[in-house]
Amino acid sequence: QLQASGGGLVQTGGSLRLSCIASRRTFSNNALGWFRQPPGKEREFVATINWNGGNPYYADSVKGRFTISRDNAKNAVYLQMNDLKPEDTAIYYCAASRYTTISSQRAHYNYWGQGTLVTVSS
């Protein structure tokens, strides 16, 4: 029900914009988030935004470089990633929370997209 896209190969310092489109149901009353799973590591929180697009919250590792946004009319959430670093290499997942307000807790998210791979070369 969540389809992520926009990943790819980019050089250090480059930018990518990830998109996540929801189908078959609306998530306009749910907080949305992005998580990532680096190679060989656990899935980690990246960014979240509440149901009406307010109060974006970021992991310290991406603060100032990534921007989360959403468009409820399009049932979509986006992640603009600038100044990418090799340590940003991961599979990126979008997710919908069971709550309206932001959360960095994986357990609060009950809908997950299939992931899109971002590779940052040095």
C-alpha positions as CSV (number, residue, x, y, z in Angstrom):
1,Q,0.0,0.0,0.0
2,L,3.1,2.2,0.2
3,Q,5.4,2.4,-2.8
4,A,8.8,4.1,-2.4
5,S,10.8,5.3,-5.4
6,G,13.6,7.7,-6.2
7,G,16.7,5.8,-5.0
8,G,19.8,5.4,-7.0
9,L,23.6,5.9,-7.2
10,V,24.9,9.3,-6.4
11,Q,28.3,10.8,-5.6
12,T,29.2,12.3,-2.3
13,G,27.7,15.7,-2.0
14,G,24.9,14.9,-4.4
15,S,21.2,15.0,-3.9
16,L,18.2,12.7,-4.3
17,R,14.5,13.0,-3.7
18,L,12.6,10.0,-2.5
19,S,8.9,9.7,-3.0
20,C,6.4,7.4,-1.4
21,I,2.9,7.1,-2.8
22,A,0.1,5.4,-0.9
23,S,-2.5,3.3,-2.8
24,R,-5.8,1.6,-1.8
25,R,-6.1,3.7,1.3
26,T,-5.4,7.3,2.5
27,F,-3.0,8.1,5.3
28,S,-4.0,11.8,5.6
29,N,-4.7,11.2,9.3
30,N,-1.5,9.4,10.0
31,A,2.0,10.6,10.8
32,L,4.4,9.4,8.1
33,G,8.1,8.6,8.4
34,W,11.2,7.5,6.7
35,F,13.6,4.8,8.0
36,R,16.7,3.3,6.5
37,Q,18.7,0.1,6.8
38,P,22.4,0.4,6.1
39,P,24.2,-2.8,4.9
40,G,24.6,-5.2,7.8
41,K,22.8,-2.9,10.3
42,E,19.5,-2.5,11.9
43,R,16.7,-0.4,10.5
44,E,17.0,3.1,11.9
45,F,14.8,6.2,12.1
46,V,15.5,9.0,9.6
47,A,12.6,11.5,9.6
48,T,8.9,11.9,10.5
49,I,6.1,14.4,9.9
50,N,2.7,14.7,11.5
51,W,-0.6,14.2,9.8
52,N,-1.0,17.8,8.6
53,G,2.6,18.3,7.5
54,G,3.8,20.0,10.6
55,N,6.4,19.4,13.2
56,P,9.0,17.6,11.1
57,Y,11.6,15.7,13.2
58,Y,14.9,14.3,12.1
59,A,17.6,12.0,13.3
60,D,20.7,13.9,14.3
61,S,22.7,12.3,11.5
62,V,20.6,13.8,8.8
63,K,19.5,17.1,10.4
64,G,20.2,20.1,8.2
65,R,20.7,17.9,5.1
66,F,17.4,16.0,4.7
67,T,13.8,17.5,4.5
68,I,10.6,15.5,4.9
69,S,7.4,16.8,3.4
70,R,4.0,15.4,2.5
71,D,1.1,16.2,0.1
72,N,-2.1,14.7,1.5
73,A,-4.0,15.5,-1.8
74,K,-1.6,13.2,-3.5
75,N,-1.4,10.7,-0.6
76,A,2.4,11.1,-0.8
77,V,5.4,11.7,1.4
78,Y,8.8,12.9,0.2
79,L,12.4,13.0,1.5
80,Q,14.7,15.5,-0.1
81,M,18.3,14.4,0.6
82,N,21.1,16.9,0.1
83,D,24.8,16.8,0.7
84,L,24.7,13.0,0.7
85,K,27.5,11.0,2.4
86,P,28.7,7.4,2.0
87,E,27.2,6.7,5.4
88,D,23.8,7.5,4.0
89,T,24.0,4.4,1.9
90,A,21.0,2.2,2.8
91,I,17.6,0.9,1.8
92,Y,15.1,3.6,2.6
93,Y,11.6,2.7,3.7
94,C,8.6,4.9,4.0
95,A,6.1,4.1,6.7
96,A,2.7,5.2,8.1
97,S,2.2,5.5,11.8
98,R,-0.9,4.3,13.6
99,Y,-0.9,7.8,15.3
100,T,-1.4,11.3,14.0
101,T,1.6,12.7,15.7
102,I,5.3,12.2,15.0
103,S,7.3,9.3,16.3
104,S,10.8,7.9,15.9
105,Q,9.7,4.5,17.2
106,R,9.5,1.7,14.7
107,A,6.8,0.0,16.7
108,H,4.5,2.9,16.1
109,Y,4.5,2.3,12.4
110,N,2.2,-0.4,11.0
111,Y,2.4,0.2,7.3
112,W,5.7,-0.1,5.4
113,G,6.8,0.4,1.9
114,Q,9.0,-2.0,0.0
115,G,12.2,0.1,0.2
116,T,14.3,1.9,-2.3
117,L,18.1,1.6,-2.4
118,V,20.3,4.7,-2.1
119,T,24.0,4.2,-2.8
120,V,26.4,7.1,-2.2
121,S,29.9,6.7,-3.7
122,S,32.9,8.3,-2.2
